[in-house]
Amino acid sequence: MKRRKFIALLRGREEVPSIRTFSFGRFQAKVTKNKQKLLYKIILDNISKVTAVNLYLGRRGKIGPMVAKLFGPINSSISVLRGVIEGAITSENLTGPLKGKNIKRLIKKIEKGKIYVNVKTKTNPTGKLRGQLIQIIKY
């Protein structure tokens, strides 16, 4: 059985409400062989004053509760032409409605289209970039 992989394209137009911006990004993740971690990579382009990146429970166009912190929050912010953030999510990192659950529960929510990535900045504290996670299927 192949390891599951997920991706989200991060755009301002996916925010609620939509935001016009030249910033963009990509979130990639894959499940480890033992299914205990979700390894992720976030690539951000042309963005200023990033303060946090998180996963949230919610369908496209809906706002939901945070389920995992990926970066931050930080008081000082970062600005990049291109920046990469890498890490791993384990059951211990889950919060909100997934707190105390195992990583498989997060994966099931992703597979059902119920998890999105949100990038927050000083100028857009509720979110500048957003993208719904989808599973990559190879034929």
C-alpha positions in Angstrom: 0.0 0.0 0.0 1.4 3.4 -1.0 1.7 6.2 1.6 -0.9 8.8 1.3 0.1 12.2 0.1 -1.9 15.5 0.3 -1.5 19.0 -1.2 -3.1 22.4 -0.9 -2.6 25.4 -3.1 -2.6 28.5 -0.9 -4.3 31.6 -2.4 -5.8 34.8 -1.1 -9.0 34.2 -3.1 -9.7 31.1 -0.9 -9.8 33.2 2.3 -13.2 34.0 3.8 -13.8 36.7 2.7 -11.6 36.6 -0.4 -8.4 38.7 -0.4 -6.6 40.1 -3.5 -2.8 39.4 -3.2 0.3 38.6 -5.1 1.3 36.2 -2.4 0.8 32.4 -2.9 2.0 29.1 -1.6 1.8 25.4 -1.5 1.4 22.8 1.4 2.5 19.2 0.8 2.2 16.4 3.3 2.7 12.6 3.5 1.8 10.0 6.0 4.8 8.1 7.5 4.9 4.3 7.0 3.9 3.7 10.6 0.9 6.1 10.2 1.9 8.0 13.4 3.1 11.3 11.7 2.1 13.6 9.0 5.3 15.1 7.5 4.7 18.5 5.9 6.4 21.2 3.8 5.0 24.7 3.3 6.4 26.8 0.5 5.4 30.5 0.6 6.2 33.0 -2.1 6.2 36.8 -2.1 4.6 37.2 1.4 5.2 39.8 4.1 4.9 39.7 7.9 3.9 36.0 8.4 3.0 35.3 12.0 1.4 31.8 11.9 0.4 28.9 9.8 -2.2 26.4 11.1 -4.6 23.6 10.1 -8.3 24.1 10.6 -11.4 22.0 10.4 -13.8 23.3 7.8 -14.9 22.8 4.2 -14.1 25.3 1.5 -15.7 28.6 2.1 -16.4 27.9 5.8 -14.4 29.0 8.9 -13.7 26.4 11.5 -11.6 25.7 14.6 -7.9 25.2 14.6 -6.7 21.5 14.8 -2.9 21.9 14.5 -0.3 24.6 14.7 2.4 24.4 12.0 4.3 27.6 12.5 4.1 30.3 15.2 2.4 32.3 16.4 5.3 34.8 16.6 5.3 38.4 17.7 7.9 39.4 15.2 7.0 38.4 11.7 8.9 37.0 8.7 8.8 38.3 5.1 10.1 36.2 2.2 10.3 36.1 -1.5 10.4 32.3 -1.1 10.3 30.5 2.2 10.1 26.9 3.3 8.7 25.6 6.6 9.0 21.8 7.3 7.8 19.8 10.2 5.8 16.8 11.5 2.3 16.5 13.1 1.8 13.8 15.6 -1.2 13.1 17.8 0.3 15.2 20.5 0.2 18.3 18.2 -3.6 18.0 17.6 -5.8 20.6 19.3 -9.4 21.8 19.3 -11.9 19.2 18.3 -9.1 16.7 17.5 -7.2 17.1 20.9 -6.6 13.7 22.4 -7.3 11.9 19.0 -4.8 10.0 17.0 -3.3 11.2 13.7 -5.5 8.8 11.7 -8.5 10.9 12.7 -6.8 14.0 11.1 -6.1 12.0 8.0 -9.7 10.9 7.7 -10.8 14.5 7.9 -8.4 15.5 5.2 -9.6 12.7 2.9 -13.2 14.0 3.4 -12.2 17.5 2.3 -12.7 19.0 5.8 -9.2 20.4 6.6 -7.7 23.6 5.3 -4.4 25.5 5.8 -4.4 29.1 6.8 -1.5 31.5 6.7 -1.8 34.6 8.9 0.1 37.9 8.7 0.3 41.1 10.7 -1.8 42.9 8.1 -4.2 40.0 7.7 -4.4 38.4 11.2 -7.4 36.2 10.4 -5.7 34.9 7.2 -3.9 36.0 4.0 -3.6 32.7 2.2 -5.8 29.6 2.5 -6.0 26.2 0.8 -8.2 23.1 1.2 -6.2 19.9 1.5 -6.8 17.2 -1.1 -5.4 13.8 -1.5 -3.0 13.2 -4.4 -4.1 10.1 -6.3 -1.8 8.5 -8.8 -3.1 6.1 -11.5 
